[in-house]
Structure formats: structure tokens, C-alpha cells
Amino acid sequence: MNEIKGMDSIYGIAIPEKDKKALLEYIFKPNSKGVTKYQEDYAKSLKNLVTSAYFTMKGDSIIAIAKKEGKKDAIDNFKNTLTKNTGVNKRSKRMIEKDDNGSIWSTFTRQLRA
């Protein structure tokens, strides 16, 4: 209980005080069947066991992995947006000339794709 009360975050995710109380009840307060809500939810599927074991095994490194994947996805989305909006030929990777009025964004995106 002291561990949960003393935590500000789990894997970088802030834990509000009301969630700490709910988490304590979720883990420790048994219901009429003598099991906690956590035990009930955990026992619902084998996937819960595997997920819990993986997160426990990887520890803090899993957050770094998630951040890295998020950055990669963001970069890929940005590149795709530029490709759609700038007229880059996907095969030759060359710009398709358009009348862009010489805007700074047109110049910027053209330089990024070069």
C-alpha cells in the first residue's frame, strides 16, 4: 500500500490520487467470492498473463521502445503528408513541378524531399 501511495507515476504516466485509491481497492479488496477485481480480470484470459509477464520482464525499457515507435510513426506520417501535398513522384523521388507561388512551405517541403 505504501508503494502505491508513494508513487507519482507508473512508467511515466501520472497517477492521480483518486486512481491510487481505486488501484488499491482493485488489487486488495476482495468481493463476496473472496477474490479481488484484479484477480477476476487477470483470470479472464491467458493474454492477461502474457501481457503482465512481458511488461514485468521489460520494465522501464518498454516505455523507451514505445516512444521510439511513436517517433517513427510520427516521422512516417509527416513524410506521407509531404508526399501527398508536394507532388513527389514515388518512383523517381523527384518533385513534380507545380506553380507554388514560391511560398516558404513549398520551398521547405521541396528541400526535405530532395
RARA-V508603 format. One record per residue. N is the residue number from 1. RES is the residue in one letter. PSI is psi as a letter, one per 30 degrees, with the letter a starting at -180 (999 if undefined). D_CENTER is the distance of its C-alpha to the mean C-alpha in Angstrom with 1 decimal. Layout:
# RARA-V508603
<<N RES PSI D_CENTER> <N RES PSI D_CENTER>>
This chain:
# RARA-V508603
<<1 M e 27.9> <2 N e 28.3> <3 E e 25.1> <4 I e 23.1> <5 K e 25.3> <6 G f 24.8> <7 M k 21.0> <8 D f 19.3> <9 S l 15.8> <10 I j 14.0> <11 Y h 11.7> <12 G f 11.5> <13 I j 11.1> <14 A k 14.5> <15 I j 16.9> <16 P l 19.5> <17 E e 23.0> <18 K e 23.3> <19 D e 20.3> <20 K e 22.0> <21 K e 25.1> <22 A e 23.5> <23 L e 21.7> <24 L e 25.1> <25 E e 26.7> <26 Y e 24.2> <27 I e 24.8> <28 F f 28.5> <29 K j 30.3> <30 P l 32.1> <31 N a 33.1> <32 S f 36.5> <33 K f 35.8> <34 G g 35.2> <35 V l 31.5> <36 T l 28.5> <37 K e 25.9> <38 Y e 23.4> <39 Q e 26.0> <40 E e 26.4> <41 D e 22.8> <42 Y e 22.4> <43 A f 25.6> <44 K e 24.6> <45 S l 23.1> <46 L f 23.0> <47 K e 19.3> <48 N e 18.8> <49 L e 20.9> <50 V e 19.0> <51 T e 15.5> <52 S e 17.1> <53 A e 19.0> <54 Y e 16.1> <55 F e 14.1> <56 T e 17.5> <57 M e 18.5> <58 K f 15.6> <59 G b 15.4> <60 D f 13.9> <61 S f 13.4> <62 I e 10.4> <63 I e 8.4> <64 A e 10.1> <65 I e 9.3> <66 A e 5.5> <67 K e 6.5> <68 K e 9.2> <69 E e 7.8> <70 G e 5.9> <71 K e 9.5> <72 K e 11.3> <73 D e 10.1> <74 A e 11.0> <75 I e 14.2> <76 D e 15.1> <77 N e 14.8> <78 F e 16.9> <79 K e 19.4> <80 N e 19.7> <81 T e 20.5> <82 L e 23.0> <83 T e 24.6> <84 K e 25.1> <85 N f 26.5> <86 T f 28.6> <87 G h 30.5> <88 V k 29.7> <89 N j 31.4> <90 K f 28.9> <91 R e 31.8> <92 S f 33.4> <93 K g 30.6> <94 R l 33.2> <95 M k 33.1> <96 I k 35.1> <97 E k 37.4> <98 K l 37.1> <99 D j 38.9> <100 D g 36.2> <101 N g 38.5> <102 G g 37.4> <103 S l 34.5> <104 I e 32.4> <105 W e 29.2> <106 S e 31.1> <107 T e 32.2> <108 F e 28.8> <109 T e 27.1> <110 R e 30.2> <111 Q e 29.9> <112 L e 26.2> <113 R f 27.2> <114 A 999 30.3>>
